[in-house]
Amino acid sequence: MNRLLMTLALGLAAVTTAAAEDIDATLVAGHPPVFRWVKHANSTFIPAVNKALEGSGYTIKWSEQYGGSLAKVGDELEAVQEGLAEIGLVSSLFDPAKLAVQNVTYFTPFVASDPALISELIDNLHIENADLRASWEENGLEYLGGAIGIDDYLLMTNFPVNSIADLEGKKIGAPGPAVNWLKGTGAVGVSGNLTTYYNEIKTGVYDGVIVFASAALPGKLFEVAPYIIKVGFGAQYAGGFAANKDWFDSQPDVVQKALKEAAVADRIAYHKDLDEAVAKAFEAMKAAGATVTEVDQAFREQWASGMDNVAKVWADKLDSEGKPGTAVLKTYMDAMRASGATPVRNWDQE
């Protein structure tokens, strides 16, 4: 009897051991951990997945590849698509050809200034809207969520701005599609990025930049562009977590659920951190001598009405390429208005 019980116990242990499984997963991000969204991938997303899998019989063995060690900014999608990484923090902002419709917020300025609101809405739209999911699926990816919100974009200059006329002939650096926000102002928009802004303002290449507070402080832009104008261009969506679809589909339900729930936890923690950082950034820049002003509604309306309808141009171009530009634009704007946002300009209704 003892021998039989021991045999049964050993057999049960063998079954339990066989059921336990280690899953290898590489998480890639082109940006280094100094960027808040990458920091939270390590401090929030991975721990949330691990906790959700406790007692499930599955354990993920993580390899974290950040800061260009596996893929540069804008190459994360390809790294995940090709199976070099199972999961990526994919920057849709820097992959406009493959994730064109995900960039809808960058072609609709002056809609809403709350990054948490925009990010939650974009994540929910991915669940509800097949057009948004299709962009990822066409590239062999499963969108997990964890939308990266960027705080309300500002104008920072080395000269005072009291009216739009003050921008006439000034060279203003802006990221990607945001160059379009300068059309109609008289300013000369130049495509740029955070890594070069400081030196280009200092050397006179730019007279100012369009940037966000949480990056302006660590970049010390207030030293060369001490005039901070809160124009209210709006918060933006810049990407999120995505997994290799074949790999994701092959995972058990408990792992799939853990990944998507962890992405939600990451989004919430990231935006709480971001809100606190933005408040501290303004305080620190003012303490360092920067002048912070906020324009009135009339200024915003003048700026927005003077622009080309960049959203319609963007949507029409995507439509001509067989992509759902107009449909996504309407879906996004309708959702923003339903959430309580009051756009300065209703880009989709013109």
Residue pairs with C-beta under 8 A, 6 or more apart in sequence:
19 57
20 57
20 58
20 59
21 57
21 58
21 59
22 59
22 60
22 61
23 58
23 59
23 60
23 61
23 251
23 255
24 60
24 61
24 63
24 86
25 60
25 61
25 62
25 63
25 86
25 87
26 62
26 63
26 64
26 65
26 70
26 84
26 85
26 86
26 87
27 41
27 45
27 46
27 62
27 63
27 64
27 65
27 85
27 86
27 87
27 88
27 89
28 65
28 66
28 70
28 71
28 76
28 79
28 80
28 84
28 85
28 87
28 88
28 89
29 35
29 37
29 38
29 41
29 65
29 66
29 67
29 76
29 88
29 89
30 67
30 68
30 71
30 72
30 73
30 74
30 75
30 76
30 89
30 91
30 94
31 37
31 38
31 66
31 67
31 73
31 89
31 91
32 38
32 66
32 67
32 68
33 39
33 42
33 66
33 67
34 218
36 214
36 270
36 273
36 274
36 277
37 89
37 148
37 270
38 66
38 67
38 89
40 266
40 269
40 270
40 273
41 64
41 66
41 89
41 241
41 266
42 64
43 269
44 262
44 265
44 266
44 269
44 270
45 146
45 241
45 262
45 263
45 265
45 266
46 62
46 64
46 262
48 258
48 261
48 262
48 265
48 266
49 60
49 258
49 259
49 262
50 59
50 60
52 254
52 257
52 258
52 261
52 262
53 59
53 60
53 254
53 255
53 258
56 254
56 255
56 258
58 252
58 254
58 255
60 255
65 71
65 85
70 79
70 84
70 85
71 78
71 79
71 84
71 85
71 88
73 91
73 94
74 91
74 94
74 95
76 85
76 88
76 89
76 90
76 91
76 95
77 88
77 90
77 95
77 98
77 99
77 139
77 141
77 242
79 85
79 88
80 86
80 87
80 88
80 90
80 140
80 141
80 242
80 243
80 244
81 139
81 140
81 141
81 244
83 244
83 246
83 247
85 244
86 243
86 244
86 247
87 144
87 241
87 242
87 243
87 244
87 259
88 241
88 242
88 243
89 146
89 148
89 239
89 240
89 241
90 99
90 141
90 239
90 240
90 241
90 242
91 148
91 238
91 239
92 99
92 102
92 103
92 237
92 238
92 239
92 240
93 103
93 106
93 175
93 176
93 236
93 238
93 239
94 176
96 103
96 176
96 177
98 135
98 138
98 139
99 135
99 136
99 139
99 239
100 135
100 318
100 323
100 325
101 131
101 132
101 135
101 318
101 323
101 324
101 325
101 328
102 122
102 132
102 135
102 237
102 239
103 177
104 237
104 311
104 314
104 328
104 329
104 332
105 111
105 118
105 122
105 234
105 235
105 236
105 237
105 332
106 176
106 177
106 178
106 236
107 177
107 180
107 310
107 311
107 314
107 315
107 329
107 347
108 234
108 311
108 329
108 332
108 333
108 343
108 347
109 153
109 178
109 181
109 233
109 234
109 304
109 307
110 232
110 233
110 234
110 300
110 303
110 304
110 343
110 344
110 345
111 234
111 333
111 336
111 341
111 343
111 344
112 118
112 234
112 235
112 336
112 339
112 341
112 343
113 152
113 232
113 234
113 235
114 235
115 149
115 150
115 151
115 152
115 235
115 236
115 271
115 274
116 149
116 271
116 274
116 275
117 235
117 339
117 341
118 147
118 149
118 234
118 235
118 236
118 237
118 336
119 147
119 148
119 149
119 237
119 267
119 271
120 147
120 267
121 335
121 336
121 339
122 132
122 147
122 237
122 240
123 145
123 146
123 147
123 240
123 263
123 264
123 267
124 335
125 132
125 331
125 332
125 335
126 132
126 133
126 143
126 145
129 328
129 331
131 324
131 327
131 328
131 331
132 143
132 328
133 143
134 324
136 142
136 143
136 242
136 245
137 245
140 244
140 245
140 246
141 242
141 243
141 244
141 245
142 242
142 243
142 244
142 245
142 248
142 249
143 240
143 241
143 242
144 240
144 241
144 242
144 243
144 259
144 260
144 263
145 240
145 241
145 260
145 263
145 264
145 267
146 240
146 241
146 262
146 263
146 264
146 266
146 267
146 270
147 237
147 239
147 240
147 267
148 237
148 238
148 239
148 240
148 270
149 235
149 236
149 237
149 238
149 267
149 270
149 271
149 274
150 212
150 235
150 236
150 237
150 238
151 212
151 213
151 214
151 235
151 274
151 278
152 212
152 213
152 230
152 232
152 233
152 234
152 235
152 278
153 178
153 210
153 211
153 212
153 231
153 233
153 234
153 235
153 236
154 210
154 211
154 212
154 213
154 216
154 228
154 229
154 230
154 231
154 233
155 161
155 172
155 208
155 209
155 210
155 228
155 229
155 231
155 233
156 208
156 209
156 210
156 211
156 216
156 221
156 222
156 225
156 227
156 228
156 229
157 170
157 172
157 207
157 208
157 225
157 227
157 229
158 201
158 207
158 208
158 224
158 225
158 226
158 227
159 166
159 170
159 207
159 208
159 227
160 166
160 227
160 291
161 167
161 227
161 229
161 293
163 299
164 185
164 186
164 299
164 302
164 303
164 306
165 186
167 182
167 185
167 186
167 187
168 185
168 186
168 187
169 186
169 187
169 188
170 186
170 187
170 188
170 207
170 208
171 187
171 188
171 190
171 205
171 206
171 207
171 208
172 182
172 187
172 188
172 189
172 190
172 206
172 207
172 208
172 209
172 210
173 190
173 191
173 192
173 196
173 197
173 200
173 201
173 205
173 206
173 208
173 209
173 210
174 181
174 182
174 189
174 190
174 191
174 192
174 209
174 210
175 191
175 192
175 193
175 194
175 210
176 191
177 310
177 314
178 210
178 233
179 189
179 190
179 191
180 189
180 307
180 308
180 310
181 189
181 210
181 233
181 307
181 310
182 188
182 189
182 210
183 189
183 307
183 308
183 310
184 303
184 306
184 307
184 308
185 303
185 306
185 307
190 205
190 206
192 200
192 206
192 209
194 211
194 215
194 219
197 206
197 209
197 211
197 219
197 221
198 219
198 220
198 221
198 223
198 224
199 205
200 206
201 207
201 208
201 209
201 221
201 224
201 225
202 224
208 225
208 227
209 221
209 225
210 233
211 219
211 221
213 228
213 278
213 281
213 282
213 285
214 274
214 277
214 278
214 281
216 222
216 228
216 281
216 285
217 280
217 281
217 284
217 285
222 228
222 285
222 288
222 289
222 290
223 288
226 289
226 290
226 291
227 290
227 291
227 293
228 282
228 285
228 290
228 291
228 292
228 293
229 293
229 294
229 295
230 292
230 293
230 294
230 295
231 295
231 299
231 300
231 303
232 294
232 295
232 300
232 344
240 263
240 267
241 259
241 263
241 266
243 259
248 256
248 259
251 259
282 292
285 292
286 292
297 344
300 344
301 344
301 345
304 344
304 345
305 345
307 345
309 347
309 350
310 347
311 329
311 347
311 348
312 329
312 347
312 348
312 350
314 325
314 329
315 325
315 326
315 328
315 329
315 348
316 325
316 326
317 325
318 324
318 325
318 326
318 328
319 325
319 326
326 348
329 347
329 348
330 348
333 343
333 346
333 347
333 348
333 349
334 348
336 343
337 343
337 346
